[in-house]
Amino acid sequence: MAGCGSGLCCCCCPRCCGERESRTPEELTILGETREEEDEILPRKDYEKAQRYEAVKWVMVFAIGVCTGLVGLFVDFFVRLFTQLKFQVVQSSVEECTEKGCLALSLLELLGFNLTFVFLASLLVLIQPVAAGSGIPEIKCYLNGVKVPGVVRLRTVVCKAMGVLFSVAGGLFVGKEGPMIHSGAVVGAGLPQFQSISLRKIQFNFPYFRSDRDKRDFVSAGAAAGVAAAFGAPIGGTLFSLEEGSSFWNQGLTWKVLFCSMAATFTLNFFRSGIQFGSWGSFQLPGLLNFGEFKCSESDKKCHLWTAVDLGFFILMGIVGGLLGATFNCLNKRLAKYRMRNVHPKPKLVRVLESLLVSLTTTVVVFVASMVLGECRQISSTGHSGNDTLNLQEDVNSSIKTFFCPNETYNDMATLFFNPQESAILQLFHQDGTFSPVTLSLFFLLYFSLSCWTYGISVPSGLFVPSLLCGAAFGRLVANLLKSYIGLDHIYSGTFALIGAAAFLGGVVRMTISLTVILIESTNEITYGLPIMITLMVAKWTGDFFNKGIYDIHVNLRGVPLLEWETEVEMDKLRASDIMEPNLTYVYPHTRIQSLVSILRTTVHHAFPVVTENRGNEREFMKGNQLISNNIKFKKSSILTRAGEQRKRSQSMKSYPSSELRNMCDEHIATEEPPEKEDLLQQMLERRYTPYPNLYPDQSPSEEWTMEERFRPLTFHGLILRSQLVTLLVRGVCYSETQSSASQPRLSHAEMSEDYPRYPDIHDLDLTLLNPRMIVDVTPYMNPSPFAVSPNTHVSQVFNLFRTMGLRHLPVVNAVGEIVGIITRHNLTHEFLQARLRQHYQSI
């Protein structure tokens, strides 16, 4: 009769069948056999559920776009309402007081409006401090992988939206377009969660999108929708989110973000067109900021929007714009440092007083400059053709101010200062009448100084519109000088104003791709693509020679570990082992509750390696201690699994497993305690490791440990998050030492993520409800296959893997499966890499 090795079926070989039934899954894997079970270990993918998940994601993306458009509508409606009310009252007062000689009373009225609005905006920032500023640096950090506390909360978007309308209506040199990006990002983060800390009683059982990656994708869509609503530029919004924000991107996300941006643009366009023109569904106002149509007058036959000769001037304007932007950023950085040292440490009332001081100064400067420094210029007759152009020119002419000027003339300084910023931009882009070079120079200097002072105070504020207006004045000044002193009559002043706006804005924020598309979509003139792109590139290169963009400067001032797109070439002289953190805090596969609580309460790490120790006398340790035995058994099963994988590879090479592995498995089954030389675990360890001190493994890593104890060899099995450990403790997932680990309760993925994104804090845990001697098996909940790198990996490879995959922790594992360190975002910042590079040079 053939033996068990002849390949006969189980019915012909009962002994073989009995041995097969008694073997563990790991041993069957080594022998190339599988156990037939009715239930599959891994269920098949539920395609209907996946399709439902994708459909819900598209619905949420559309809802985010619609809600972001409605937020923009709310801000725009009340800004227009308050601004019109203020200017109507003050303008009528100025006209009356011009004859009566009571202009001081008009100034007091303007101060009353502006100080009240700014005071309300400052109070809202006191309620939610993260609502101050434009919010773009915070969202940039969030999309880069850094969680800024409170940046995407419901209270933040409420304070942001209401605060920015008061800031703009209060006459500060700020814009509402930047905060729209922050508002859209908050909508994207909160809407798919269907819950909020501010509205604790309103909760829905919505099981989708309970992960950081999904939330980050929705924040990307919301930020893009904010740009699209602000400028009517859905493609530019998509590129902004890609260029300035997200570190992880894919094709599917691009399509969803573009769809969200389109939804925001057309939602805002639909309601604004209906409210302002009464023509619902006409879609006449695509964004909060509209540049109008650029078109030469038919009466001027020599006029061209731009020619090839003008490109030389555009390049020079880009250089000057880069220098001006670098100067703006340098001054604003100094102001920000001064505020951090002298304003922020003081009581919050000091920040309110600073905002009121800026508002007071701005109001006085605007009023005095409009009344004293302006010149009377001739109002031009409408020479354009087409209904749209006629309507635009009528709007431009209707916003001119005639303070102290006779009929058929207007006050050019008052026209720029005594109008909303959007109207002033349209004046510089499309007003056929000339602005005095002196007026443009004074306006540029005053606006430059006050905008630089204003950005950074405790009010919601944007920087796009002030930069565009300041740059438009610079461009219009260049056009006037070229016409008056060089005799270039063919140039179109509106084009130079647009290029000046692009040059200055590019010099301040240092964006290229997205800003080019945003400006092209805002002008609705594709022929401007080349000059705008060239100007922005030159402005960025010039500004980068001196300092970083304004948003990067404020990110660095706050000490946020923001990752750039790539590392410098010289950083490849470093390896992963040069930058990793070797002093590890870890947990075992089976750990006592008292050890977990101690680790969680004494550290602030967000993830912990799951490891087992490599010992020379493990069999003695296993006797009489269930905890140690479970940990060693887990490591042994892991090694057996790897041996099975090696056998599969050997089969693919037309070879067979060595008799050593088969004999080891048979001996392991035959006896409870096989000889030391036939234990695969011992064979693997004895060939690679030297003995080290025997330490009791249910103790937590301690500060009292010696260097030898702290850096002992540790086999790496996976990563487990702090939030997961806390959830396991809160829900009482553990077993006693007298029980098997199989008796431990099991939590589903939905139960583990139920508290997302605000998991319980370990310091709020009631320790009296926990038995410190109970054991937690963390292996079902850890990530057994995280991204890992070798100690010899180049820093550039580490950086690219970390950034493109959106990682937070990257273990460094050697060739034999030992964890030797861990890399976090802090280890990849520019400052840290520079410090390690200096150490590397010193050690050579």
Secondary structure, 3 states (H helix, E strand, C coil): CCCHHHCCCHHHCHHHHHHHHHCCHHHHHHCCCCCCCCCCCCCCCCHHHHHHHHHHHHHHHHHHHHHHHHHHHHHHHHHHHHHHHHHHHHHHHHHHHHHHCCHHHHHHHHHHHHHHHHHHHHHHHHHCHHHCECCHHHHHHHHHCCCCCCCCCHHHHHHHHHHHHHHHHCCCCCECHHHHHHHHHHHHHHHHHCCCCCCCCCCCCCCCCCCHHHHHHHHHHHHHHHHHHHHCCHHHHHHHHHHHHCCCCCHHHHHHHHHHHHHHHHHHHHHHHHHHHCCCCCCCCCCCCCCCCCCCCCCCCCCCCCCCCHHHHHHHHHHHHHHHHHHHHHHHHHHHHHHHHHCCCCCHHHHHHHHHHHHHHHHHHHHHHHHHHCCEEECCCCCCCCHHHHHHHHHHHHCCCCCCCCCCEEEHHHHHHCCCHHHHHHHHHHCCCCCCHHHHHHHHHHHHHHHHHHCCCCCECECHHHHHHHHHHHHHHHHHHHHHHHCCCCCCHHHHHHHHHHHHHHHHHCCCHHHHHHHHHHHCCHHHHHHHHHHHHHHHHHHHCCCCCHHHHHHHHCCCCCCCCCCCHHHHHCEHHHHCECCCCCECCEEEHHHHHHHHHHCCCCEEEEEEECCCCHHHHHCCCHHHHHHHHHHHHHHHHHHHHHHHHHHHCCCCCCHHHHHHHHHHHHCCCCCHHHCHHHHHHHCCCCCCCCCCCCCCCCCCCCHHHHCCCEEEEEEEEHHHHHHHHHCCCCECCCCCHHHCCCCCHHHHCCCCCCCCCHHHCCHHHCCCCCEEECCCCCECCCCCECCCCEHHHHHHHHHHCCCCEEEEECCCCEEEEEEEHHHHCHHHHHHHHHHHHHHC
